Structure formats: C-alpha cells, structure tokens
Amino acid sequence: MIVRFSRQVLVEWIGKRGQKRLGEKSCLIIGCGALGASSATILVRAGIGDLRIVDRDIVEISDLSRNMLFDETDVTKIMPKPLAAKKKLERINSEVNIESFEDDVNSGNIEKYARGVDIILDGTDNLETRFLINDLSLAEKIPYVFGACVSSQGMVMNIIPGKSPCLRCFIEEVPQYGSLATCETAGILPSIPIVVGAIQANEAIKILINNKRVEKRLIFIDIERNEFSKLRVDRKERCPACRGEYEYLMKRKGTDATILCGRETVQISPVKKMHISLGELAKRLALRGEIVVGKHLIKFAPNKKNEIIFFRDGRALIKGTGDKKFARSLYSKYIGN
Ligand SMILES: [Zn+2]
C-alpha cells in the first residue's frame, strides 16, 4: 500500500490517514461512457475500496476517440461497457473490489445499485437519469457528484444532502424534448470528459476523506476558450426535490419503455405528456441520418437497422429492436433526455 500510493500520501491534505480512509469507501458510477471511465480510472488508481459500475451500452468504435478505458479488442468482442471497464480496471489495481452491472438505471432499480455506497458519480448522458440520481441522493442522504459535458464545455457540481443546493435547484426541469444539445447532435471533444471526470473524481475523494475544501460552487469549464469559472447556485424555495417530492424516484416524471408485441419495436413515452417542436428536432437530426418530416411525426433512420418515429408528445417508436435498454439509449442519444 505504502509504495503504490507513496506519491499521493505526500499531498498534505491526503496523507496516510486520508489514504486509509479512501480505502474503506465505496463508490457507485452510473454510466461508463467517457465521463464515467475517466473518473473510474482515477478512483481505482487512487485506491478507493469498492467500486460499482452500471451501464446499458456496449463498446462501439466511436467511443474510442475519447474513452480512455476501452480499445479495439473490446469493440471486436462486442463487450458490454461495464464488464470491459471492470476487466481493465482490475489490471490497474487488483486490490479494489469492482462490481459491474449491465443495466439501464431507472426508478425501479437505482436503490438496489446505490445500497451501501458512500458516494455516487455521474457518468450518464441524460438529464432524466441525473434527476433520478438527484432524488435518490437526497432521499438516501448519499452525496452525488454531478458531471456533464458536450462539445468543448463541461460542468461539475457537488450535491451534499442537507448541506448544499441540489441539481434541480440549478436546473429545474428537463428542457423541452429535443431542444437539448447531446454528444450525438453537438459532438464532443476527446479532452473534455477527461477534465470533467478528473474533477469529479477529485471532488469525490475530498468528500470521502472529509476535506474541508469540498467545492460549494458549480464549476464550469470551456476548453476551447480555456475558461474555468465557478458559479454560485442558490437553494430554490420551490425546488420539489429539496422539499422531499421525489418526482423521478416516484416515477411521476421521466419516460417508460414498452416492447410492442411481435413488432421488433420499443415504445418510449414520457410519463407526463409534453410537447416537442418537430421542426427544431428535424434541424438537429438532419445531419445524423435519413429523415422524413411529416405534419405530426418525424421518421428518422440513424443507421441501416433502426428507424425512430418521433411524435409531438415526446413519444417515440424505436423500430428494429426488442431491447428496451438499447431503445432507451437511442432515444436519449437523439432527444437529449
Ligand atoms: Zn433542490
């Protein structure tokens, strides 16, 4: 232990005590894309005790431009992301107890995955799951390090239940469906998830070992302009989550996935109906695949196998699959929720 962490314990605020404490802590990372992979790598190298990783995707060639955990072998072998991550991380530090789960985190299973962990890190790609994590964090009093990035920008915010404002004090609602930039529509640079994931992991270490400089503000990073700023977020009087109304955990908000019988189609529908601007959505999707815009719907083919039909009320039919996890991931890729 001493040799492996000899440089890290020299840092005054870590020391041997902090190192020992970190080795007794457990962390859940939800999502193992570039962001989750970056924070996982740091936490495992730094010597966290237990790490749990959940993700619904498989490793694809387009992940390799920015995901530091995966390589071409993982793509050839069609490896699930969490399992590929576990195998790689165990080669980095075999003393960490790593568990991996191939699953779509939702209101029905998040409590199971978060049971007993000391902190939750955000590696997701959509606000709906983030609001769900935020609800669970407040309900179970587990600190949550929010992190997000798109294009050349990123954000990090610590949510410490009972002490700090929460994510919904900062972002009240999921913006109109289809209006949010996603990595599929606005792209992403290889460096930004590494920067954001590194800051998340560092904040997590500070929280876990009770460092007094745990960041209280929201950190904003733009690596095109090299801007690094901090914004104060205030607790909102009307924030439902802070008032104990866990709308995402209780499933009064968010989406449901249903397999349509015998049709190789999954329907994704928002629990509460909403309105999406088909024109706006069509503009965003135009460069991403074949698209047909109708009066009441958009037909969009992101690849040769699948077709997605988007309706105004936020509903979508994902054709060419009977896999809910896969359908949800396509939906959030293009809708940004
Ligand atoms: Zn709040």
Residues whose N, C-alpha, C, O or C-beta is under 5 A from the ligand:
A	BS01	ZN	P165 C166 R168 C169 C239 A241 C242
